[in-house]
Amino acid sequence: MTGFWSRAWRHRSFAAGAMLAALLLAAAALSLVWQPWPPAEIDIAARLQPPSTSHWLGTDSLGRDIASQLLVGAQTSIAVGVLAVAIGLGAGVALGLLAAARGGWADEWLMRVADVGFAFPALLSAVLLGAVYGPGIATGVVAIGLFNVPVFARTTRAAALGVWSREYVLAARAAGQGPWRITLDHVLPNVASVLIVQATVQFSTAIIAEAALGYLGLGAQPPRPSWGRMLSEAQAQMFQAPWLAVYPGTAIALAVLGLNLLGDGLRDLLDPRLARGR
């Protein structure tokens, strides 16, 4: 473990991604205990103020503090990302392991169902769910989570099929172990690193999807702050108050960049072939 962390902090992508991801988590954690101003507090007299000592990042068209909204918006992004990835992991990994273990018609049928799932991206699913159940965080979580299921199913199946062809699995089968025991004892532990990397990548995708849903009004609803909705509300004041779009746009870009760099670093560090070369 010590050797892993020693290599990890020498890996530029991992180190940069870890710092940006830690900054995202720190912003969300800080907002749980402190905000410069109540994020939903409206002060028309202070509307569209530029950054100042009173409002560090300025105020929006309703006089709400931008810094406070950004901090609490980090909570929204993390919550949606964690729940959506958890849905994808829970269902997708189970389906992928089942397809690899059973093979034959079960494998073919499950992969065709996954192909159908790819035909309904998160945005389209959110529109459909929003029309039936109304917009909100739950709608966004379910829509993004459902899109993650076929992603994790295909990733798990591909990695698991490689493990099923290994000599130690063949030896376990010769010793009389059943497919489910082999899956739990040998296959799942050996595909865990691939799933960790994929979860990191899907986390960044979930943040982008949540921002897109918030921009369209299908994500978190007022008064809960959302980075995507902040961008949408900034459109009317793009030339009068450009900072309204710069700050949430920068927050989204840094969060996604950090998670992608972290995923790239983990991919290099957890791949035994690449690890031996470092």
N, C-alpha and C positions, 0 to 999 in steps of 0.2 A: 504493500500500500504506500509506503514511504517513497519507493521508487516511482510509482505512478504519479504522485503529486509533484515529485521533483521534475519529472518529464513534463507534466502538465503546465507548470508555471514557466517552463522554458519555451512552451509552444505559444507562438504569438497570437494565433487565432483564438485559442482557448483562453489565454490570459485576458485579451481584450474583450472577448465575449462574456467571460465571467464577471469582469468589472462592470460592464454595461448592464448585465442581468442583475447584479447585486444592487446597482443604482436604482433599477426599476423596483426591486423588492423593498429597498430602503425607503423609497418615496411612498409606496403603499403602506408600509409599516408606520412611517412617521404620521401619515394622514389619519391613522386610527387613534392617535393620542393628541395630535396638535394640527391645527390649520391656521394660517395667518388671519383669515376671516372665515365666517360661516360660508361655505361654497354656494348656498342657495339664497343668501341674503341679497335683496334687491335694494339698490341705492341710486335712484334716478339722478340725483344731484351730482353723483360721481361717475356718470356713464362716460365710457370711451376715454378714460384718463390714460395717458402714457405711463410707462414704468416710472415709479417714484419710490421714495422711502416709505410711503404709506401703503402703496400697492406695488409690490416689487416687480410684477410683470404687467401691470396695468389692469384696467377693468374692461368689461364687455359692454354691449349696448344697453344692458339693464343695470349696470353698475356693479355686477358681481366680480369678485376678485379672481383673476385668471390663475394665479399661483395656487390658490386653494382648489380650484376646479381641476387643475392638472394633477395635483396630489391625490385627490379623491378619485379622479378618472383612472389613475393607475390601479386602484382597487378593482374597478369594473373590468379593466382589461385582464388582470390576473385571474379574477374569479371566473370570467367567461372562458379564458384559456385553459385553466386547470380542469373545470368541469367538462368542457368539450373534449379535451384530450382523455380524460378519465372514461367518458362514454366510448370513445373510439378504441381505447386500449381494452376495456372490459369486454366489449362485444367483438371487436375485430380480431384480437389475439385468440379468443376462444374459437372463432370461426376458422381462422387460418390454421391453428393447430389441428382442428378437426379435419379440415380438408387434406392436410399433409398426412395425417395418421390413417385415414380411411382410404383415400385415393378413389379411383374408379368413378362411379356415377356421383357419389357424394362430393368429391372434389370438383367435378365438372359443374354440378348444379350450384354449389356454393360460389364458385368463381363467376358463373353467369349472373347470379344475384348481385355479386359485387359490381359487375359491369353495369347493371341497371342502376345501382347506387351512384356510380360516377356520372350518370346522366342528370342527376339532380344536385347541382352545386349548392353550397351553403346559402348563397344569396337567393336562389330560386326557391329552395325549401323554406327559407324565412318568409318570403312573400306568401307562399301557400299557407304556412302555419299562421302567419299574421292575419291573413284574411279570415281564418276560421276562429282562432283563439285570441287575436289581438296582438299588437306589438309589445315587446318587453324583453327583459334579460332572459327569461325562461325560453322564450321563442328563439332567441339567438343561440342560446346554449344547445338546445335540442337540434336546431338546424345545422350548426357547425359540427356537433357531435355525430349526427347521422352521416354527414359527409366524411368524417374521419374513420368511420367503421370500415368501408371497403379499402381505404388506404392502409390501415393496419392489418386487415385480413390478407391482402396481397403481399405485403411486406413480410408478415409472419410466415405465410405459406412458402414463399420463396426461400427464406432462411431455413425453415424447418425441413424442407425437402433436401437441402444440402446436408443437414445433420443426419437425416435418415439413411443416407448412403455411406456414412462413416463406419469404420471397422468396429468400433466399440458398440455401436447400436446393433450391428449384425450379430456381434457376440452376445449381446443382451437378449436378442430374439432367439438365438440358438439355445440360450440358457433357460428359455421358457417364459420370459417376461412378456406380459401383454402389452398391447399398443398404448394403453393409457398410462401404465406404469413407466414405460419407456419415455413417453411424452413428458411426464412430470419429472422424472429423474435425470434424463439426458437431453431431451430436445429443448425444453423451455429454458434451462439454465444456459444453454449454448447459444440461444437466440436473444437472450436478454440484452446484450450490448447493442445489437441492431435495433431493438425496440426502444432503448433509451435514446439513441441518436434520433430515431424517427419521431419520438415524442417531443424532443426539443424543436425539431423542424416544424411539426404540426402546431406546437405552441405559438411559434411566430406567425404561422398562417392564421391561427385563430385570432390573434390580435389584429391582424389586417382585416379579417372578416368582420370582427366586432366593430372596428372603426367604420367599415363600409356600411354595415347595418345601422349604426348610429347616424351616419351621414344621411341615410335615406329615411330616418325616423322609425326604423324597425327594431332598433336595439333598446338600450336603457332609456327610459322615459323620464322627463323632467319631474321632480327637481334633481334627480341623481345625475351627476356630471358624467359625460362620456366624451372621449377625445374626438370621436367621429362626429358627434353632434356639435361640438365646439367648432369644427371645421365648417360644418354646414351653416351654422349661425354667423360665421365670419364672412360669408360671401357678400353680404350686403354692405359691409364696411371694408372691403379689400383695399381701397385707396385711401379711405379716411383713417383707418386704424389697422395697418397691415400686420401688426403684432398678434392680432386675434387669430390669424391663420398660421403664423410662423411658429408659435410655441407648441400648439398641439400637433402640428405637422412634424416638427422636430422630435417631439416625444415619441410619436409613432415610429418614425424612421430609426431613432436610436434603439428603441425596444426591439424592433424586428432585426436590425443589424446585429445587436448583441446576441440574440438568441440564435441567429444563423451562424455567426462566428463560433458560438459555443458548440453548436451542433457539428460544424466542420472540425473543430478541435477534438471533440469526443470521437468522431469517426476515425480520425488519425490515431488517437491514443488507444482506442479500444480494438483496433484492427491488429491482430498479432503480427501480420506481415510488415505493416508499417512501423509497429512498435519496435520490432527487431532492428529496423533500419535506423532508428534514432539513437 
